Amino acid sequence: MLETSGRLLTLLSLLQSRRHWTGVQLAERLGVTVRTVRRDVDKLRNLGYPVNATLGVAGGYALGAGAQLPPLLLDDEEAVAVAVGLRTAAGGTVAGIAESSLRALAKLEQVLPSRLRPRVKALQQVTVPLIGGAPTVDPEVLTAVAAVCRDHERLRFGYQDKGGASTIRTTEPHRLVHTGRRWYLVAWDIDRDDWRTFRVDRMSPRIPTGPRFKPRDLSDADVARLTSTGISTSVYRVQGRFVLHAPAAEVQEVVPPTAGVVESIDDRTCRLIVGSPSLEQMAVWIALLGFDFDIEEPAELHKVIGPIATRLNRASPPAKQTRRRR
């Protein structure tokens, strides 16, 4: 009986870990026959877990949605991650989620094993959230976008750009990116035939969603680069490329992904790609970073730096000269 109960818990954990399993895959993971898997699935259904089954070559099992939320099985690392995430969400950028996050956190902390509580409380006690003026995101919009990313379904949505103009976009959503202040969607824009980055707080999804699609090959590193470029460069009127005489790791300590894209060239130099409202602001900003640099583009920046340097020199008081005694 204990062996059967333990196997049911393992089966439930597997079903919760990913969207679809074949009977053969579950049998191999559990070390039992496919017939035993079918019997165990029936036992889970009797306990209230909605396990859906499909027949055929591509058939298998998937944990579905029921009338009530059944208990979830979390390992130690998952429990700590959820607790920390709920605490962060209580003061985050998702509208209306603070109260529900605190309620869920209270329930989770009540059943946390004693060995895990010090890890969660230590982080909470030493962390002070710095709440800024970032726009909040409707949680229904966020979960809807996350679902189409997971299920590889096309998404149409109304989108308002920073100038207030509205358009309808048809996309193949790929990943959500959170910078700490804002949420972004990285998606393939079908009408523009290219990757685009969209702010989720400016999106109004059209339901129902579109047909399923085969995901395009895009690594997480590429997703990060697309988002960084979209935030720090593409949205500005002026784009600049510089070679900085410093290692990429050193530059990344002062230039976050939301401010520019840093590419390593060799052990001593890197390339920085940034955007700015004007050439003058770009010139001052790049100088204040504190690294020697060469301008790759735009060429017009060379003409701007000279007058700025002259004004700075005029503002500096001349060094006092001491008289020599005869």
Protein Blocks (a to p, Z undefined) as FASTA:
>chain_A
ZZmmmmmmmmmmmmmmpmbdcfklmmmmnopafklmmmmmmmmmmnopacdddedjkbcc
dddddfbdcdddddfklmmmmmmmmmmmmmmcbehklmmmmmmmmmmmmmgcfklmmmmm
mmmmmpccdddfbdcddfklmmmmmmmmmnopacddddddfkopacddddddfbdcdehl
accdddddfklopacdddfklpccddddddddddddddfklmmmmmmmmmmmmmpmbdcd
ddddbdfklmmmmmcfkloccddfblmbccdddddfbfklmmmmmmmnopacddfbdfkl
mmmmmmmmmmmmmmpccdddddddZZ
